[in-house]
Amino acid sequence: MSTQKKSRRKPKRKQTTAYPLNTPLPRPELLAILQAADEIIGAGGRTLLAKILKGSKEKKLLELGLDHTPAYGFYRELTMEQTMEKVDVLIEAGYLKRGLYGKLPMIEFTVYGWTVRRERAAEELLREWEKWLDQGITPVSMEYLKERNRGMILLFLFKILCAGDQKYIPFLEQWQAIEFQKVQTQIRQLIADLRMRYKMDETAWQQLLEERAQLLIIRPRDHVLLACQECGEPFVFDHLDFSYYRADGIYFPEKCGRCRNTEDGMHE
């Protein structure tokens, strides 16, 4: 039995870069590196990313305001070399990649890295609204939400819908007034859904969430392909499966649906 399992898992080792699973870094480190990377995507390289995480006082970094990102100084206790090694772990794992802008090196998200970061960025927006609401703060303007990544913004709307709380409606109405038409339409529908929430039983509400997920959770153009840890075969990550969304973000499943179903059948 032991020999068979080792044989099955060989494809996983061969395909780790092409089909990442969960990073060998602890979850907070993964999220912090991707958060810092989001500030410089297409504009800076791995060295600048490491400097942000290290908490560098370099003049250029400070002039760009990169010391204001929440991930600034996350690796303050590490050396620059150790911080670079952490960044390289995510590059090797397939969450980030290196590119060039002309002759200048830059860092980019892969589809895997952006899938994780998009969910966290939407969650950060939701937590910011929660904080404002708890403190009785009304934002002066919602302009900061315009021209953001559309997939992330729609996921933010879906998170508000999942909360099912009408307290968000004043913010949504303020936002709706300044948004572009496509997003404006989704905000208007979200407001209507929240107002109907108290009239719906749990079954009807869950059905509505499933229907709205089809519109608000946008799959990337490139499939998120994963390697099954059991059989080694590649499979496509299902963005609409809510079981992969946890309190601290998206987790990629380690096994394909066929192997999970087989495992579930053995436990019945």
C-alpha positions, 0 to 999 in steps of 0.5 A: 500500500505504501509503495502504491501511494508513493507512485501515485504522488509522483505526478504531483511533485513533477507538476508543483510549479504548473499546478500549485497547491497550498504554499509551504509558507504559513497562511499569514505570510502568503497573504502578506506577501500577496498584499504587498505585491498588489501595491507594485504589480507591473511597476516594481520587481521582487527586490522592491517587494522584499523592501516593502516587506522588510520595512525599508526606509529607502527614500524612493519607497517612502516617496511612493507611499509604499510604507502605508501598505498594511504589509509594510515591515511584515518581515521587519525581524528578518534580514533582506536576504531572508525576506527575498527567500520568502518572496522566491518561495511564492514565485517557485510555488506559482503564485507570483512571476517575474516579468519585464517592463521594457528592461525593468524587472517587475513582479506579476500575479499568476492566476493562482496568486490573483485568485487568492489576493482578489478574495482578500482584497474584497474582504479588506474592503468589507472589513473597512466598511464594518469598521466605519459602520461600527464607528459611525463614520460616513465616507466623504466619497466612494470614488476610491471604489471606481476603476478598481478591478471589476472581478474584485469589486463584484466579489466585494458585492457578493460578500455584502450579499452573503452578510445579508444585513441592511446596514450596508444600504446607505453606503451602497446608495452613496456608491451607486450614485457615482459608479459606472453603469454595469456595476451600478446595476449590480449595486441596485440589485444588491440593495433590492436583495438585502431589503428582501432578506427578512421576507425569505426563509433560509432555503430561498435565501441560499438559492438566491445566493447561488443564483447571484454567485453566477453573476458576481463571482467571475472566473478568470480567463485562464483556468486555475488548474490544480494537481490532485494530491491523490491521483496526480491528475490536473483538475479545474478549481471551482470558484463557485464552491463556497466550501473553499472560502474560509475566514482567512481566504481561499484554500485550493482543494488538494484532491480532485472531485473524483478522489474526494467522492471515492474517499467519501464513499469509503467512509459511508 
